[in-house]
Every structure is written in structure tokens, then in C-alpha cells.
């Protein structure tokens, strides 16, 4: 009993912690952590008959989506898919889990975030971490040497979730990749153009797309005195510059990675540089960088990239940023990342939504060769849109806005003004369904007409097709516009055509 009393005291104290956080309007993340602790304590308490209480909650780093949220998400997916299709991409799908060896050694320091599954009888498996490595495996396995594909699917990472910033353990990625041997920088420029189109159409707020090149980074590390075997480790540290100060990054380079302080200082001079075509030209004049083979190749390609981006009319948003590193091991050339500068706020009192990177990608020419038995390489370049981060912004904008979001696409409700007309309502509803009209009917034998109108107003159904004894005799249907309350008699024969016409107008 003493244990139970102690638990009840702990629950009371934890409940007080949650209450104070809510009063102080703490962040959702902070409140969520304390609520989870409270639920765990309640689960330990159990019930009077000694059974453990079952806590109804989603696993850490995951969430449910209600119909309103799904309507926003579906709209975003439609925008992204239509862009991918506009650029001539076809789609594929791959298993949600892969052989563990397929994923091992492809993600650098992030490999620790991979979800490993229990041995299921002979095969060691892991949940996919991204869609890029499975795509490379797919190309090698099927001996495909060129394809332009998009893939939208869930991936899994054992990350520390930050739900309000759109960082989850289970989330969708929307990938667009071009595989094949093509002339330098033309597919790379198209990938950046795709990102620009999507972010512009989604109206998330102002953004810029940072670009760099792994070859330039490697050249920069070489001329700064970084030993070859530390290139990738230092690259992962530089990648943290968007979240940490230069001093913190330098301390990690020197203290944890064992880099000489003078080498770190020289890196610091370069990573503070950003510009455009002009910066590429300036660095080509750099007495040290210009003598490095890798950097020279990267800078020459960077000039071509900006030339094509100028033709695509997107250079106003693109910045050549030497601090961009992208920590994944498989990148070999151009890399890029789209960052929201300041998402638009619908209401001035709304807290600013800071979500950082919303898309990223680059060139990975060696990844397919890692899976091919003969080491046959297939050059690839691609981009991934972080849909959850995009969605978290649009969801908060929708909450701040008073605009009603429809969760169905129903065009018309079939209603009756009198009793005993259920069969006639069902008959008309069936006719509309068969004609491709999205129609609903209330599941009551004799619903009140006012209840039927209210259902339309609550769910956003724009039209009501009303039938009564008189309408049945005359072979007409009274069609009501829910918004204006205007009613007109429409011949039963032309009803489908009239509903379609009105749906196009609205």
C-alpha cells in the first residue's frame, strides 16, 4: 500500500508540473515530455483489481492525423506529385525494410539512427532510413542505367523528436532523382528548379536554396591541412554550422576530432563565404584552391550550374554557401539544401514557426556501384522534400486562419422534404454515384429537412438535391445552393449535367 500511496503522490506532483507548464504556455515538446511521464506513472499505478492500466498513446516520435490534417497533407502531396510529373518523372516503390547490410556504412555518423529489427529467422533487417539507398539498390539489382523517378513513402529514424518543428521518428519523404550518364550539371540544375517550384507553389514563406560541392569541400579540407582520413568526420562537423556557432564547431573539430587548431581556423575563413557565380569565379583565382584538382572540378561545374539556374530563372533564391556540407557519406558532387528564412505568419501574435531545412539533396555517383557485383557505376542526382516540416508550417497557418478546411469532396447531399421517401433518396443517390457524382445521403429514414441543411453547412457540401411528392410527379429535383440558399427546379434528366456545371464554377 505504501508503494501505491507513493505513486499517487508522484502522479499528483507530476500533474502539477504539467499544469504549470500549460499555464506558462511552454512549448508543445516540453509539455509532451512531462505528459508522457504522467501517463507512465498512471500506468504503473494499475487498477483496483491489480491489473496494469493500458495507456492509449502513440509511440514516441509518431502521431495520428485527423481528417482536417489529412486534407492539408493530401493537398501538399498533390502539389508535389504534379511538379514531379511535370518534369517527366515516373514512380516506383520499395520495401519498408531492407537487409541490414544494404544500409550499413552509407550514412556516416547518422548510422546510429537506423532502426534494426529482431532476427526473423536468418535475415538481419533494418527499417529504411531514407529512400535514396533503397533506390540505388533497386538500380543495381535490376541493372537499370537511366531513369527519372519519384518516390513518396515513409522512412524511420531513431532521432530525438521535436514534434512542433516537424521532426519525427516516422515520416514521409518525397524524393525526385535522375539516374544516368548525362552532360555535367544539367540534371543537377533541374533538381534545384524542382525544389524552387514546389516551395513557391506551397507558399510557405521566403526561402533560399544553399548549394555547395563535395569536391570543393574536399579540396578546401586538403588545402587547410586536414588529413585524408579525417575528411568525412570534419565534413559531419561542418554540417552542424546551421545549428551551432563557429566556436562550438571549431571546439568539436579540435577537441573531439583531433584537428590542429590552425587547420580549423583556415577552414573557418572559407566557410564564412557565400555568394553566387561571382564567388565561384573568385575561388578559381584562389592560389591554393585553384591548384587542387577536386576543388577545380567542383568550382568549374559550379559556374555551369549557376549559368543553367540563370536560364531557369531561380538564381534569386540560390546561394553558393561554403559552409553547406550535408553529413551523408554517399554524396560525391553538388549538394544543396532549401531553408525557410522566415515562414509567413497569418496572425501577428502567432509564435514564429522555425523549421529550418525543408528540402535537400545532391549528386551521388558512387552509391549504385557499391551494390553492383562488378562495381558498375550509375551517376545519380536527386532531391528530397521534408514533407513533415512543410506540413507543420501549413498546419499552424491553418489553425491561425479562420478559413474552413473541407475534409470531404462531396458535391451534393440528396435530401427529402417529406417522410417516407428513403427509397427515392437512395435511388437518386445511386444514380448520381453511377454518373460519377460525389454524393451523400443521411442514414435516417425520415430526417428533418433542417438537419439535412445543417449537415451540409457543417461539412461544406455546396449543393442539396431535394425531392418531395410534387418533384417526383413532375420529374424534377429542387437544387439548393447551400451558401446563397437559392433554389431552382432542375429536370431529373439534366441533374447530373447541372451539378457538374455548378461544381466547375465553384
PyMOL commands that set and color helices and strands:
alter all, ss='L'
color gray80, all
select helices_A, chain A and resi 2-23+28-45+67-86+100-103+108-113+132-141+163-165+186-202+214-224+228-242+246-256+261-271+277-284+289-291+293-311+315-317+367-371+387-400+422-434+449-459+469-474+492-505
alter helices_A, ss='H'
color red, helices_A
select strands_A, chain A and resi 90-91+97-99+125-127+147-156+170-179+205-213+274-275+318-321+334-343+357-363+380-385+412-416+439-441+463-467+476-481+487-491
alter strands_A, ss='S'
color yellow, strands_A
deselect
rebuild
show_as cartoon
